[in-house]
């Protein structure tokens, strides 16, 4: 009887050893084969970027998300206008310039290498305290009217421009810095930034603040500075003037998509909102970045995984075909 008990105990011990050994092998096998993230290549280095206010919030978001996966990569990002961005890139001051306009032939000749990364638009803005607000929002902005405000200077009162009862003067604002917003707004009228009339204000935040402070002011902003990216609603103190797309002198229901950022983004993506002032945004380098692995890896991520953050940040994703063509530029 005792012998049977001893044999039974030995058998249980052997089985326990076999089971534990099998479990250990199973754990080791799973640890090696499943978590691919553990074997991801470590990335490090520094990337400096400067330029367009239009692209600045998006690049900040991309950098923050990228560092969550690759904390070894450091970023130095500053806004100062598209002109500064491309100048800094071509002069070797930064690895990349943020540019919110087309790249000029002379810039391409000097080595500018643009990569389109997203899309947004410029909108006309006024104060929500404008005395002619109802007339302006009902009639909207026709292209010809905008031309006679910012280019020819023919319209100097709200009555002339929008048929308002108020005879108050229009206070016109533009940008003082070389920037894509002003360039693309002028292109809406087939002109260039230097053709725009108005009081020059530096930067998107500055121009938005000037409009908030002046009930008689009219200006233009990138959509990221007219809307709150978190709530997707218009910033307090600002109204976006709808564009009278069909020129019939009033804003029809299918032209009224400015109450929320999401509605405007959808209109830009579908082509309802005109281009210009809708446009592509670029990261510009000096020459092909294929020899700079840190920069190349970041741009590849921006054009692939990084696109999932575009809409939530208030921008418009490029079509898949466009993204693929931009990725090919990195080869």
Secondary structure, DSSP 8 states (H G I E B T S, - for coil): -HHHHHHHHHHHHHHHHHHHHHHHHHHHHHHHHS-GGGG-----EEEEEEE-HHHHHHHHHHHHHHHHH-TTEEEEEEE--HHHHHHHHHTTSSSEEEE-S---HHHHHTTEEEEEEEEEEEEEEEETT-TTHHHHHHH-B-HHHHHHHHTS----BHHHHH--S---B-EEEEESS--HHHHHHHHTTT--GGG--SEEE-SHHHHHHHHHH-TTEEEEEEGGGTB-TTT-BB-TTEEE--B-TT-SSS--GGG---SBHHHHHHHHHHT-S-TTTEEEEEEEEES-GGG-HHHHHHHHHHHTGGGGGTTTTT-B---HHHHHHHHHTT-
